[in-house]
Amino acid sequence: MLAACLTRKLLLSCSLLFVSLPSLAQVASGESSAEADFRRGVELFQQGNLTEARQRLEAARAAGLDSMTLHYNLGVVYYRLGELDAAEQSFARLLSSPHETLARYNLGLVALARNDQAAARGYFVSVSENGGSEKLRELARIRLSELDSGVPASNPLPRRLYLAASGGYDSNIAGLPETATTREGGLFLDAVAAGSIRIRGDRDAGWDLEGAFLGRDYPDDDDYNTRFLQGKLARSEQESGQTRQLGAVLSQSWFGGDAFETRYGLEGLVAWAQCPGGLPIDGCDVSLAAARVDGGSSFEAYDGQWYRLRARTGHRIGGWKLEGKYLWELNDRSDLESGSQFVSVSPQHHAIEGVARYSVRGDVVLGVIGGFRYSRYQDPHRLLEGDAVEVQRRTDRRWETGTFAEYGLSRRWLLRGEWLFRDNSSGIDSYSYQRHTFIVTLEGVL
């Protein structure tokens, strides 16, 4: 990139926009709610939290703040979120201001993101020929040169990469999903990598390639090590504050070094920046997934089908952010039968989870977690107790609670500490357990 940020407070994205406007004056005392929302929105952007930054800046606008700096910063946030119509509207508000040349340059960037080269050329020609700073004119000439030579402008399609490394202690190491725990504790190490890239299309719509890897190692007992690898090819569209995605998913998991499950299926998602129906909540999404499952050579009992419905939402109240999730999951598996004994691995789950976060200051967040899950298995277990076979359908009630703290090391990286406690009460005593997990994570978004 050819220019540095000139005003850190106002210029939200050095990689996209190169010239800043005069900063909004801060009032040491008696700061209005609109000004406080504006200031917090800039801080959230600097932490890489684009969605919440947008919410705060929009709240400042709704509270009556109407300044060039607000519209400029909203335009940057909308651009980074891929909401090109909203970005265009925000930058257009500057066309009748002393910063018209800057507005035209940024509108050219929006046009490039749409692959509208004719409109982009018009904006950049206007900037290069009609005044403004020399630095801005030079940037416009570079864009025009890229268009003339056929070299792609430095305006990449959406891509994201998430990385995390963790270490912690598990008081009750679990075996396979929904089986009895070991009743033994141990240290563990986690690694997570997930990313996506648009391989075809533009910022509003296209084909996305996504991938994820998760791994957990128990240094003292590698029989319980797990691995998970997933890939997805999806068609995504974004329009008027709504995002839609439908994709094909393929995943493979391993347990203790052996292939556990291969899943292949479909997943669809609809997300709204503002929930429909006039509900007083900030955003929500609904996803539906279905997959065929093939168990590994030692896990044929897990062959079958898997279905999941998930709904999530969130709302901000002052310094608090509240999040809620509902999950329904259905498994129809082959199950395990040996002689007169039978074990079902086909549960139906209903789960709710809530998270409350409080921003102590710009780089410190404290939070609490709570949840409940009810599980009912498709067929009754038949288990040998002494000389008799006991028949009982398994039903579980699992409560969980926890707390966490996050410290922002930079705009892209944070350190997180978490404690989580689960208490599972089962109709079959051998499946009841309590479990404490302590974990420290370094995570970042690139």
C-alpha positions in Angstrom: 0.0 0.0 0.0 1.2 3.5 -0.8 0.0 5.6 2.1 -0.1 5.5 5.8 -3.0 6.4 8.1 -2.9 10.1 8.8 -5.5 10.2 11.5 -5.8 7.0 13.5 -9.1 7.9 15.1 -10.9 8.5 11.9 -9.3 6.4 9.3 -10.6 3.0 9.9 -8.9 1.0 7.2 -5.5 1.9 5.9 -5.6 -0.9 3.3 -8.7 0.5 1.7 -8.9 4.2 2.2 -5.8 6.4 2.2 -6.8 10.0 3.2 -8.5 11.0 6.5 -11.0 13.7 7.3 -10.7 16.0 10.2 -11.3 14.1 13.4 -14.5 14.6 15.4 -13.9 16.8 18.5 -14.0 14.9 21.7 -15.7 16.6 24.7 -13.9 15.7 28.0 -17.1 15.9 30.0 -20.8 15.8 29.1 -20.2 13.5 26.0 -23.5 12.8 24.3 -24.7 9.2 23.8 -24.3 9.6 20.0 -20.7 10.8 20.4 -20.0 7.9 22.9 -21.4 5.4 20.4 -19.3 6.9 17.6 -16.1 6.7 19.7 -16.9 3.1 20.7 -17.6 2.1 17.1 -14.1 3.2 16.1 -12.6 1.3 19.0 -14.4 -1.9 18.0 -13.2 -1.5 14.4 -9.7 -1.2 15.6 -10.2 -4.5 17.5 -11.4 -6.2 14.2 -15.0 -6.4 15.4 -16.7 -5.1 12.3 -20.3 -6.2 13.1 -20.4 -4.5 16.5 -18.6 -1.4 15.1 -21.3 -1.1 12.5 -24.0 -1.4 15.3 -22.4 1.4 17.3 -21.9 3.7 14.4 -25.5 3.1 13.3 -26.7 3.8 16.9 -24.8 7.1 16.7 -26.6 8.0 13.5 -30.0 7.0 15.0 -29.3 9.2 18.0 -29.0 12.2 15.8 -25.3 12.4 14.9 -25.0 13.7 11.3 -21.4 14.5 10.5 -19.1 13.9 7.6 -16.8 11.8 9.8 -19.7 9.5 10.8 -20.8 8.9 7.2 -17.1 8.3 6.2 -16.5 5.7 8.9 -19.8 4.0 8.2 -18.8 3.8 4.6 -15.5 2.1 5.5 -17.2 -0.4 7.8 -19.9 -1.3 5.2 -17.2 -1.7 2.6 -15.2 -4.1 4.8 -18.4 -6.1 5.5 -19.1 -6.4 1.8 -22.3 -4.3 2.1 -21.6 -2.3 -1.1 -25.0 -0.5 -1.4 -24.8 0.9 2.1 -21.1 1.9 1.6 -22.0 3.7 -1.6 -24.8 5.6 0.1 -22.5 6.6 3.0 -19.7 7.9 0.7 -22.2 9.7 -1.5 -23.2 11.8 1.5 -19.7 13.5 1.1 -20.2 14.5 -2.5 -21.6 17.9 -1.7 -18.9 18.5 1.0 -15.4 19.9 0.9 -14.3 16.3 0.7 -16.0 15.5 -2.6 -12.7 14.3 -4.2 -12.2 11.7 -1.4 -15.8 10.6 -1.8 -15.3 10.0 -5.5 -12.2 8.0 -5.0 -13.9 5.7 -2.5 -16.9 5.4 -4.7 -14.5 4.2 -7.4 -13.3 1.4 -5.0 -16.9 0.4 -4.4 -17.4 0.2 -8.2 -14.3 -1.9 -8.5 -15.7 -4.3 -5.9 -18.8 -4.7 -8.1 -16.6 -5.3 -11.2 -18.1 -2.2 -12.7 -15.0 -1.0 -14.4 -16.7 1.8 -16.4 -18.1 3.4 -13.3 -14.8 3.0 -11.5 -12.9 4.6 -14.4 -15.2 7.6 -14.3 -14.6 8.2 -10.6 -10.8 7.8 -10.9 -10.6 10.1 -13.9 -12.5 12.7 -12.0 -10.2 12.4 -9.0 -7.0 12.5 -11.1 -8.1 15.6 -13.1 -10.0 17.7 -10.6 -7.8 18.7 -7.8 -7.6 17.2 -4.3 -4.3 16.2 -2.7 -1.4 15.1 -4.8 -1.4 11.8 -3.0 -5.0 11.1 -3.8 -4.5 12.0 -7.5 -1.5 9.7 -7.7 -3.6 6.8 -6.2 -6.3 7.5 -8.7 -3.8 7.4 -11.6 -2.4 4.1 -10.3 -6.0 2.6 -10.3 -6.5 3.9 -13.9 -3.1 2.3 -14.9 -4.2 -1.0 -13.4 -7.5 -0.9 -15.3 -5.8 0.0 -18.6 -3.2 -2.8 -18.3 -5.6 -5.4 -17.2 -3.8 -5.9 -13.9 -6.3 -6.7 -11.1 -6.7 -3.8 -8.8 -5.6 -4.4 -5.2 -9.2 -5.1 -4.1 -9.3 -8.8 -3.3 -12.4 -10.9 -3.0 -13.4 -11.7 0.5 -11.1 -14.0 2.4 -10.8 -14.9 6.1 -8.4 -17.0 8.2 -8.9 -17.8 11.9 -6.1 -19.4 13.9 -6.0 -20.6 17.6 -3.7 -22.4 19.9 -4.8 -23.6 23.3 -3.7 -25.5 26.4 -5.7 -26.6 29.4 -6.9 -29.2 31.8 -9.9 -31.6 31.5 -11.0 -33.1 34.8 -13.0 -35.9 33.1 -11.7 -36.9 29.7 -14.5 -38.0 27.3 -14.4 -41.0 25.0 -16.5 -41.2 21.8 -19.4 -38.8 21.5 -22.2 -39.5 24.0 -20.4 -42.4 25.6 -19.3 -42.6 29.2 -16.4 -40.5 30.4 -13.1 -41.9 31.7 -13.4 -40.4 35.2 -9.7 -39.4 34.7 -8.3 -36.0 34.3 -5.4 -34.8 32.1 -3.7 -31.9 30.3 -4.6 -31.2 26.7 -3.4 -29.1 23.7 -5.7 -27.8 21.0 -5.1 -26.4 17.6 -7.7 -24.8 15.3 -7.4 -23.3 11.8 -10.3 -22.2 9.7 -10.6 -20.1 6.6 -12.6 -19.1 3.5 -11.9 -17.6 0.2 -14.2 -16.5 -2.6 -12.9 -18.3 -5.7 -15.5 -16.9 -8.2 -17.8 -13.9 -8.2 -17.7 -10.5 -6.6 -18.3 -9.1 -3.1 -22.0 -9.4 -3.3 -22.3 -13.0 -4.6 -20.1 -15.9 -5.5 -18.6 -19.3 -4.8 -16.8 -19.7 -1.5 -14.3 -22.4 -0.6 -14.1 -23.0 3.2 -12.0 -25.3 5.3 -11.5 -26.1 9.0 -9.1 -28.2 11.1 -9.5 -29.0 14.8 -7.1 -31.2 16.8 -6.9 -32.1 20.5 -4.0 -34.0 22.0 -3.7 -35.5 25.5 0.0 -35.9 26.2 -0.5 -38.5 28.9 -3.0 -40.6 27.0 -3.0 -40.4 23.2 -5.8 -43.0 23.0 -8.2 -40.1 23.4 -6.6 -37.8 20.8 -9.1 -36.4 18.3 -8.8 -34.8 14.8 -11.5 -33.2 12.6 -11.1 -31.9 9.0 -13.9 -30.3 7.0 -14.2 -28.7 3.6 -17.2 -26.8 2.1 -18.0 -25.4 -1.4 -20.9 -22.9 -1.1 -22.8 -20.4 -3.1 -23.1 -17.1 -1.1 -25.2 -14.0 -1.8 -25.5 -10.8 0.1 -28.3 -8.3 -0.5 -30.1 -5.6 1.6 -28.7 -6.7 4.9 -29.4 -10.4 4.3 -26.8 -13.1 3.6 -27.8 -16.5 2.1 -25.5 -19.5 1.7 -26.0 -23.1 0.4 -23.1 -25.5 0.2 -21.9 -29.1 0.0 -19.9 -30.2 3.0 -17.4 -33.1 3.4 -15.7 -33.9 6.7 -13.6 -36.6 8.3 -12.9 -37.2 12.0 -10.4 -39.5 13.8 -10.4 -40.9 17.4 -7.2 -42.2 18.9 -5.6 -42.4 15.5 -8.4 -44.4 13.9 -10.8 -43.1 11.3 -14.1 -42.4 13.2 -16.7 -40.7 10.9 -16.9 -39.5 7.3 -19.8 -37.1 6.7 -21.0 -35.7 3.4 -24.1 -33.5 3.0 -25.6 -30.1 2.6 -25.8 -27.0 4.7 -27.9 -23.8 4.3 -27.7 -20.5 6.1 -29.8 -17.3 6.2 -28.5 -14.4 8.3 -30.0 -10.9 8.8 -28.1 -7.8 10.0 -31.4 -6.7 11.6 -33.8 -9.5 12.5 -37.0 -9.5 10.5 -40.4 -8.8 12.1 -39.4 -5.7 13.9 -37.9 -7.6 16.8 -35.7 -5.5 19.2 -32.6 -7.5 18.5 -29.5 -6.6 16.5 -29.0 -9.7 14.2 -29.8 -13.3 13.8 -29.3 -16.3 11.6 -30.8 -19.7 11.0 -29.0 -22.7 9.5 -30.0 -26.2 8.5 -27.7 -29.1 7.8 -28.1 -32.8 6.8 -25.4 -35.4 6.3 -24.8 -39.1 5.5 -22.4 -40.6 8.1 -20.1 -43.6 7.4 -18.4 -44.9 10.5 -14.8 -46.1 10.3 -13.9 -49.8 10.2 -14.1 -50.0 14.0 -17.1 -47.7 14.3 -19.8 -49.2 12.1 -22.4 -48.5 14.8 -22.2 -44.8 13.8 -23.3 -45.4 10.2 -26.5 -43.5 9.4 -27.9 -40.0 9.0 -27.4 -36.7 10.9 -29.6 -33.6 10.9 -29.2 -30.2 12.6 -31.2 -27.0 13.0 -29.6 -24.0 14.6 -30.8 -20.5 15.4 -28.8 -17.7 16.9 -29.4 -14.0 17.8 -27.8 -11.2 19.8 -28.6 -7.9 21.4 -26.6 -5.1 22.9 -27.6 -3.1 26.1 -25.1 -0.5 27.1 -21.8 -2.2 27.6 -23.4 -5.6 27.6 -23.7 -7.9 24.6 -26.2 -10.8 25.0 -26.2 -13.8 22.7 -28.6 -16.7 22.5 -28.6 -20.0 20.6 -31.1 -22.9 20.1 -29.9 -26.2 18.7 -31.9 -29.2 17.5 -30.0 -32.3 16.4 -31.3 -35.7 15.2 -29.2 -38.8 14.7 -30.5 -42.0 13.0 -27.6 -44.5 13.3 -27.1 -48.2 13.0 -26.5 -48.5 16.8 -24.5 -51.2 18.6 -25.8 -54.8 19.2 -23.9 -57.6 20.8 -25.7 -60.8 21.8 -28.6 -59.8 24.1 -27.2 -56.3 24.7 -28.0 -53.2 22.7 -26.7 -49.6 22.9 -28.3 -46.7 21.0 -26.0 -44.1 19.6 -29.0 -42.3 18.0 -29.8 -39.3 20.2 -32.1 -36.4 19.6 -30.8 -33.2 21.3 -32.6 -30.0 22.2 -30.2 -27.4 23.5 -30.2 -23.7 24.5 -27.2 -21.6 25.3 -26.7 -18.0 26.4 -23.6 -15.8 26.6 -23.3 -12.4 28.2 -20.3 -10.3 27.5 -19.4 -7.0 29.2 -16.8 -4.6 27.8 -14.8 -3.4 30.8 -12.7 -1.2 28.5 -11.7 -1.3 24.8 -9.3 -4.3 25.1 -10.9 -6.2 28.1 -14.1 -8.2 27.9 -15.5 -10.4 30.7 -18.3 -12.9 30.2 -20.5 -15.7 31.5 -21.9 -18.8 29.8 -24.9 -20.9 30.6 -26.8 -23.6 28.9 -29.1 -26.7 29.1 -29.4 -29.7 26.8 -32.0 -32.4 26.8 -31.3 -35.7 25.0 -33.5 -38.7 24.3 -32.2 -41.8 22.5 -34.2 -43.4 19.8 -34.4 -47.0 21.2 -34.1 -48.4 24.7 -30.7 -49.7 25.8 -30.5 -53.4 26.8 -27.6 -53.8 29.3 -26.5 -56.8 31.3 -26.7 -56.2 35.0 -25.5 -59.3 36.8 -27.5 -62.2 35.3 -30.4 -60.1 34.1 -30.8 -57.8 31.1 -32.1 -54.4 32.0 -34.1 -52.5 29.4 -34.2 -48.7 29.7 -34.4 -45.7 27.3 -31.5 -43.3 27.9 -32.5 -39.7 28.6 -29.9 -37.1 29.6 -30.2 -33.6 31.1 -27.0 -31.6 30.9 -26.4 -28.3 32.6 -23.4 -26.2 31.9 -22.0 -22.9 33.2 -18.8 -21.0 32.8 -17.0 -17.7 32.7 -14.3 -16.2 30.5 -12.1 -13.2 30.1 -10.6 -11.8 26.9 -7.7 -9.4 26.4 -7.1 -7.8 23.1 -3.4 -7.9 22.3 -3.9 -6.1 19.0 -6.6 -5.4 16.4 -6.3 -9.0 15.2 -5.1 -11.1 18.2 -6.6 -11.7 21.6 -5.9 -13.9 24.6 -8.8 -15.8 26.2 -9.1 -17.7 29.5 -12.1 -19.8 30.2 -13.6 -22.2 32.8 -16.5 -24.4 31.9 -18.4 -26.8 34.2 -20.8 -29.5 32.9 -23.2 -31.7 35.0 -24.9 -34.5 33.0 -27.7 -36.4 34.7 -28.7 -39.5 32.9 -31.4 -42.0 33.4 -28.7 -44.7 33.1 -26.2 -44.1 35.9 -23.1 -45.0 34.0 -23.6 -42.0 31.7 -23.9 -39.4 34.5 -20.9 -37.3 35.1 -19.4 -33.9 36.1 -16.7 -32.2 34.2 -14.5 -29.1 34.7 -12.5 -27.7 31.8 -9.9 -24.9 32.1 -8.4 -23.5 28.9 -6.2 -20.6 27.8 -6.3 -19.7 24.1 -4.4 -17.4 21.8 -6.6 -16.6 18.8 -6.4 -14.3 15.8 -8.1 -13.4 12.6 -6.0 -12.6 9.5 
